[in-house]
Amino acid sequence: MAEIQRDLTRNLLGVIFIVVLIGSSFWILRPFLGATVWAATIVVATWPLMIALQKRLWRKRSLAVAGMTVVLLCVLVVPLALAIGTIISNADEIAGLVKSLASFKVPPPPEWVDKLPLVGGKVADVWEKVAAAGIRQEVAAKVVPYAGGVIKWFVDRVGGFGMLLVEFLLTVLLAAIMYANGEDAAKRVLLFGRRLAGPRGENAVLLAGQAVRGVALGIVVTALAQSVLGGIGLVIAGVPFAAVLTALMLMLAISQIGVLPVLGPATFWLFWSGDSGWGAFLLVCTLIVGTMDNFLRPILIKKGADLPLLLIFTGVVGGLMAFGLIGLFVGPVVLAVAHKLLDAWVEEGEAGQESSGTIFRA
């Protein structure tokens, strides 16, 4: 009996020691967890592209890693740096635009507004009343004093953007290391899955990789395509601060909000300013760019992993709410692995057995 008690105490102390060791390791690595998750996600999603690039570069891994690192710098770091530089360099201009509200006069409605079916006459009447009344001086007097404070807040927030820039640089560095030693890392992760749960654990690791690739293709590539095309439309139409608006569209698209909150007001601003031609051009761009995710995202997700779109959408939204931007990838991966493991468990239990009935009856 004393021997059993001694073994129980030793096992309990061993478990406590392991838990404390794991918790301490995560606590020490906590500042790097975000960048590590991002880097692993990027490497898993773009690994086939890196292998294809390596074949074209005389099968030299170092050249392929260097090329992928440059691509990541151009995709992650350069746009953010440009956005920060644009905010800082145009801070005075932004303040001037806000202060100009006091003297802003709404132009009369263009002729095509009155010709719109059903609502054209009412819209034109409201527009004419607003143009005749203008912006009330008391409203402008209340808004203008806050212009300086808003710009100061903008510039202060650049420090937060600076930390995000550092995290992106760290992500690129970790991704380069993972590219260089990807096969060894993948082998160790597969061995860990097999050691943990046998063939099921190995399948779960493979499924996690497929889910990451599918989500990255479906969300990030779609967001990049929408923001790039939307940004080109903004530049062609002559909308100010196109770089900042493009960066904002990228973040909104990745967050599953979409690009319409940026392109919609920009289109309205062009019509409001009297540039009907460019407004119509940007309206067409808005309709195309704002709806392209409805068909592009499902195609890309199916290329990465054959997963239900409802599961992907739930994982993206739920993960975003629970863990922030990292949850965009963590959420779908967790739900995908749980979904596949549950399916495998149910099918294994039903193997060799015939169902005697159905819950749906005529």
C-alpha positions as CSV (number, residue, x, y, z in Angstrom):
1,M,0.0,0.0,0.0
2,A,2.9,2.4,0.8
3,E,4.4,1.5,-2.6
4,I,1.2,2.5,-4.4
5,Q,1.0,5.8,-2.4
6,R,4.6,6.5,-3.3
7,D,4.0,5.9,-7.0
8,L,0.9,8.1,-6.9
9,T,2.9,11.0,-5.3
10,R,5.7,10.6,-7.8
11,N,3.3,10.6,-10.8
12,L,1.4,13.6,-9.4
13,L,4.6,15.6,-8.9
14,G,5.8,14.6,-12.4
15,V,2.5,15.9,-14.0
16,I,2.8,19.1,-12.0
17,F,6.4,19.6,-13.1
18,I,5.5,19.0,-16.8
19,V,2.6,21.5,-16.6
20,V,4.8,24.1,-14.9
21,L,7.5,23.6,-17.5
22,I,5.1,23.9,-20.4
23,G,3.4,27.0,-18.9
24,S,6.7,28.6,-18.3
25,S,7.9,27.9,-21.8
26,F,4.7,29.5,-23.3
27,W,5.1,32.5,-20.9
28,I,8.7,33.1,-22.0
29,L,7.8,32.7,-25.7
30,R,4.6,34.7,-25.4
31,P,6.0,37.9,-27.1
32,F,6.9,35.8,-30.1
33,L,3.8,33.6,-30.3
34,G,1.9,35.9,-32.6
35,A,4.8,36.3,-35.1
36,T,5.4,32.5,-34.9
37,V,1.8,31.6,-35.7
38,W,1.8,34.1,-38.6
39,A,5.1,32.8,-40.0
40,A,4.0,29.2,-39.7
41,T,0.7,30.0,-41.5
42,I,2.5,31.8,-44.3
43,V,5.0,29.1,-44.8
44,V,2.4,26.3,-44.8
45,A,0.2,28.2,-47.3
46,T,3.1,29.2,-49.6
47,W,5.3,26.1,-49.4
48,P,4.3,24.8,-52.9
49,L,5.2,28.2,-54.3
50,M,8.6,28.1,-52.6
51,I,9.3,24.6,-54.0
52,A,8.3,25.7,-57.5
53,L,10.6,28.8,-57.2
54,Q,13.5,26.5,-55.9
55,K,13.2,24.4,-59.1
56,R,13.5,27.4,-61.3
57,L,16.5,28.7,-59.3
58,W,18.8,25.8,-60.1
59,R,17.3,23.9,-57.1
60,K,19.1,26.1,-54.6
61,R,17.2,26.5,-51.4
62,S,19.1,29.6,-50.3
63,L,18.0,31.5,-53.5
64,A,14.4,30.4,-53.1
65,V,14.4,31.5,-49.4
66,A,15.8,34.8,-50.4
67,G,13.2,35.3,-53.1
68,M,10.3,34.4,-50.8
69,T,11.7,36.7,-48.2
70,V,11.8,39.6,-50.6
71,V,8.2,38.8,-51.7
72,L,7.0,38.8,-48.0
73,L,8.7,42.1,-47.4
74,C,7.0,43.6,-50.4
75,V,3.6,42.2,-49.3
76,L,3.7,42.7,-45.5
77,V,6.2,45.4,-44.6
78,V,6.3,47.8,-47.6
79,P,2.5,48.5,-47.7
80,L,2.4,49.2,-43.9
81,A,5.5,51.4,-44.1
82,L,3.9,53.3,-47.0
83,A,0.7,53.8,-45.0
84,I,2.6,55.1,-42.0
85,G,4.6,57.5,-44.1
86,T,1.5,58.7,-45.9
87,I,-0.3,59.4,-42.6
88,I,2.7,61.3,-41.2
89,S,3.5,63.3,-44.4
90,N,-0.1,64.3,-44.9
91,A,-1.1,65.1,-41.3
92,D,-1.3,68.8,-42.0
93,E,-3.3,68.2,-45.1
94,I,-5.8,66.0,-43.3
95,A,-6.2,68.7,-40.7
96,G,-6.8,71.3,-43.4
97,L,-9.4,69.2,-45.0
98,V,-11.3,68.9,-41.7
99,K,-11.0,72.6,-41.1
100,S,-12.3,73.4,-44.6
101,L,-15.7,72.0,-43.5
102,A,-16.6,75.5,-42.3
103,S,-16.4,76.9,-45.9
104,F,-17.5,73.8,-47.8
105,K,-20.5,74.2,-50.1
106,V,-22.5,71.3,-51.5
107,P,-22.6,71.4,-55.3
108,P,-26.0,71.2,-57.0
109,P,-27.1,67.6,-58.0
110,P,-26.1,66.5,-61.5
111,E,-28.8,66.0,-64.1
112,W,-28.6,62.2,-64.1
113,V,-29.7,62.0,-60.4
114,D,-33.2,63.3,-61.4
115,K,-33.4,60.6,-64.1
116,L,-32.9,57.7,-61.7
117,P,-35.9,55.4,-61.7
118,L,-38.3,55.5,-58.7
119,V,-36.1,57.5,-56.3
120,G,-34.5,60.0,-58.6
121,G,-36.9,62.9,-57.9
122,K,-36.8,62.5,-54.1
123,V,-33.0,62.2,-54.1
124,A,-32.7,65.3,-56.2
125,D,-35.0,67.3,-54.0
126,V,-33.1,66.3,-50.8
127,W,-29.8,67.1,-52.5
128,E,-31.0,70.6,-53.6
129,K,-32.2,71.3,-50.0
130,V,-28.9,70.3,-48.6
131,A,-27.0,72.4,-51.2
132,A,-29.2,75.4,-50.5
133,A,-28.8,75.2,-46.7
134,G,-25.1,74.3,-46.7
135,I,-23.3,73.2,-43.6
136,R,-24.5,75.1,-40.6
137,Q,-21.9,77.3,-39.0
138,E,-22.6,76.1,-35.6
139,V,-22.0,72.5,-36.7
140,A,-18.7,73.5,-38.3
141,A,-17.7,75.5,-35.2
142,K,-18.1,72.4,-33.1
143,V,-16.3,70.1,-35.5
144,V,-13.3,72.2,-36.5
145,P,-11.7,72.5,-33.0
146,Y,-11.4,68.8,-32.8
147,A,-9.4,68.6,-36.0
148,G,-6.1,69.2,-34.3
149,G,-6.9,66.6,-31.7
150,V,-7.9,64.0,-34.2
151,I,-4.6,64.5,-36.2
152,K,-2.6,64.4,-32.9
153,W,-4.3,61.1,-32.1
154,F,-3.5,59.8,-35.6
155,V,0.2,60.6,-35.2
156,D,0.3,59.1,-31.7
157,R,-1.2,55.9,-33.0
158,V,1.8,55.6,-35.4
159,G,3.7,54.2,-32.4
160,G,1.2,51.2,-32.4
161,F,1.7,50.9,-36.2
162,G,5.5,50.9,-35.5
163,M,5.1,47.9,-33.2
164,L,3.1,46.1,-35.8
165,L,5.8,46.9,-38.3
166,V,8.4,45.3,-36.0
167,E,6.1,42.2,-35.6
168,F,5.8,41.9,-39.4
169,L,9.6,42.1,-39.7
170,L,10.0,39.3,-37.0
171,T,7.4,37.3,-38.9
172,V,9.4,37.6,-42.1
173,L,12.6,36.5,-40.3
174,L,10.9,33.5,-38.7
175,A,9.3,32.6,-42.1
176,A,12.7,32.6,-43.7
177,I,14.1,30.3,-41.1
178,M,11.1,27.9,-41.5
179,Y,11.5,28.0,-45.3
180,A,15.1,26.9,-44.9
181,N,14.3,24.0,-42.6
182,G,10.7,23.2,-43.5
183,E,11.1,19.5,-44.2
184,D,12.7,18.8,-40.8
185,A,10.1,20.8,-39.0
186,A,7.2,19.1,-40.8
187,K,8.7,15.7,-40.0
188,R,9.0,16.5,-36.3
189,V,5.4,17.7,-36.2
190,L,4.2,14.6,-37.9
191,L,6.2,12.4,-35.5
192,F,4.6,14.3,-32.6
193,G,1.1,13.8,-33.9
194,R,1.8,10.1,-34.4
195,R,3.3,9.7,-31.0
196,L,0.3,11.5,-29.5
197,A,-2.5,9.7,-31.2
198,G,-1.1,7.2,-33.7
199,P,-2.4,7.4,-37.3
200,R,-5.2,9.7,-36.2
201,G,-2.8,12.2,-34.8
202,E,-0.8,12.2,-38.0
203,N,-4.0,12.7,-40.1
204,A,-4.9,15.6,-37.8
205,V,-1.6,17.3,-38.5
206,L,-2.0,16.8,-42.2
207,L,-5.6,18.1,-42.0
208,A,-4.4,21.2,-40.1
209,G,-1.9,22.0,-42.8
210,Q,-4.6,21.6,-45.5
211,A,-7.0,23.8,-43.5
212,V,-4.3,26.5,-43.0
213,R,-3.6,26.5,-46.8
214,G,-7.2,26.6,-47.7
215,V,-8.0,29.5,-45.3
216,A,-4.9,31.4,-46.4
217,L,-5.8,31.0,-50.1
218,G,-9.4,31.8,-49.6
219,I,-9.0,34.8,-47.2
220,V,-5.6,36.4,-47.7
221,V,-5.4,36.0,-51.5
222,T,-8.9,37.2,-51.9
223,A,-8.2,40.2,-49.6
224,L,-5.0,41.0,-51.5
225,A,-6.8,40.8,-54.9
226,Q,-9.7,43.0,-53.7
227,S,-7.5,45.6,-52.0
228,V,-5.1,45.8,-55.0
229,L,-7.8,46.2,-57.6
230,G,-9.7,48.6,-55.3
231,G,-6.5,50.6,-54.7
232,I,-5.9,50.8,-58.5
233,G,-9.4,52.1,-58.9
234,L,-8.9,54.8,-56.3
235,V,-5.7,56.0,-57.9
236,I,-7.2,56.1,-61.4
237,A,-10.3,58.0,-60.1
238,G,-8.1,60.5,-58.3
239,V,-9.3,59.8,-54.7
240,P,-6.9,61.3,-52.1
241,F,-5.0,59.2,-49.7
242,A,-5.3,56.1,-51.9
243,A,-2.4,54.4,-50.2
244,V,-4.0,54.7,-46.7
245,L,-7.3,53.6,-48.1
246,T,-5.8,50.6,-49.8
247,A,-4.1,49.5,-46.6
248,L,-7.4,50.0,-44.7
249,M,-9.2,47.9,-47.4
250,L,-6.7,45.1,-46.9
251,M,-7.3,44.9,-43.2
252,L,-11.1,45.1,-43.6
253,A,-11.0,42.4,-46.3
254,I,-8.9,40.1,-44.1
255,S,-11.3,40.8,-41.2
256,Q,-14.2,39.6,-43.4
257,I,-15.8,43.1,-43.3
258,G,-15.1,43.7,-47.0
259,V,-13.9,46.7,-49.1
260,L,-17.3,48.3,-49.4
261,P,-16.9,50.5,-46.3
262,V,-14.0,52.2,-48.1
263,L,-15.1,52.1,-51.8
264,G,-18.7,53.1,-51.1
265,P,-17.9,56.4,-49.4
266,A,-15.2,57.2,-51.9
267,T,-17.7,56.7,-54.8
268,F,-20.2,58.9,-53.0
269,W,-17.6,61.6,-52.5
270,L,-16.8,61.6,-56.2
271,F,-20.4,62.1,-57.1
272,W,-20.8,64.7,-54.3
273,S,-17.8,66.6,-55.7
274,G,-19.3,66.8,-59.2
275,D,-17.0,64.2,-60.8
276,S,-19.8,62.1,-62.2
277,G,-17.6,60.4,-64.8
278,W,-15.0,59.2,-62.3
279,G,-17.8,58.4,-59.8
280,A,-19.4,56.1,-62.4
281,F,-16.1,54.5,-63.0
282,L,-15.4,53.9,-59.4
283,L,-19.0,52.6,-58.9
284,V,-18.4,49.9,-61.5
285,C,-15.1,49.1,-59.8
286,T,-16.9,48.9,-56.4
287,L,-19.5,46.5,-57.8
288,I,-16.9,44.2,-59.3
289,V,-14.3,44.3,-56.5
290,G,-17.0,44.2,-53.7
291,T,-18.6,41.0,-55.1
292,M,-15.6,39.1,-56.4
293,D,-15.1,37.4,-53.1
294,N,-18.4,35.6,-53.5
295,F,-17.0,33.4,-56.2
296,L,-13.2,33.7,-55.7
297,R,-13.0,32.7,-52.1
298,P,-14.9,29.4,-52.4
299,I,-12.8,28.4,-55.4
300,L,-9.5,29.1,-53.5
301,I,-10.7,27.4,-50.3
302,K,-11.6,24.3,-52.2
303,K,-8.1,24.2,-53.7
304,G,-6.6,24.1,-50.2
305,A,-9.0,21.8,-48.3
306,D,-12.3,20.2,-49.0
307,L,-14.1,21.8,-46.1
308,P,-17.7,23.1,-45.7
309,L,-17.8,26.9,-46.3
310,L,-20.1,27.3,-43.3
311,L,-17.4,25.8,-41.1
312,I,-14.7,28.0,-42.6
313,F,-16.9,31.1,-42.2
314,T,-17.8,30.2,-38.6
315,G,-14.1,29.5,-37.7
316,V,-13.0,32.8,-39.3
317,V,-15.5,35.0,-37.5
318,G,-15.4,33.2,-34.2
319,G,-11.6,33.0,-34.3
320,L,-11.4,36.7,-35.1
321,M,-13.6,37.6,-32.1
322,A,-11.8,35.2,-29.7
323,F,-8.1,35.7,-30.7
324,G,-7.9,38.7,-32.9
325,L,-6.3,38.6,-36.4
326,I,-4.4,35.3,-35.5
327,G,-7.8,33.8,-34.9
328,L,-8.5,34.1,-38.6
329,F,-6.3,31.0,-39.1
330,V,-6.5,29.4,-35.6
331,G,-10.3,29.3,-35.6
332,P,-10.8,27.5,-39.0
333,V,-8.0,25.1,-38.2
334,V,-9.4,24.0,-34.9
335,L,-12.9,23.6,-36.2
336,A,-11.6,21.7,-39.3
337,V,-9.6,19.3,-37.2
338,A,-12.5,18.7,-34.8
339,H,-14.9,18.2,-37.7
340,K,-12.7,15.6,-39.4
341,L,-11.9,13.8,-36.2
342,L,-15.6,13.6,-35.3
343,D,-16.5,12.4,-38.8
344,A,-13.8,9.7,-38.6
345,W,-15.0,8.6,-35.1
346,V,-18.6,8.4,-36.2
347,E,-17.8,6.5,-39.4
348,E,-15.5,4.1,-37.5
349,G,-18.3,3.3,-35.1
350,E,-20.8,2.7,-37.9
351,A,-18.4,0.5,-40.0
352,G,-19.8,-2.9,-40.7
353,Q,-23.2,-1.9,-39.2
354,E,-26.4,-1.2,-41.2
355,S,-28.7,1.5,-40.0
356,S,-32.1,0.0,-39.0
357,G,-34.1,3.2,-39.7
358,T,-34.0,6.9,-40.2
359,I,-35.0,9.9,-38.2
360,F,-36.7,11.3,-41.3
361,R,-39.9,9.6,-42.2
362,A,-42.3,10.2,-45.0
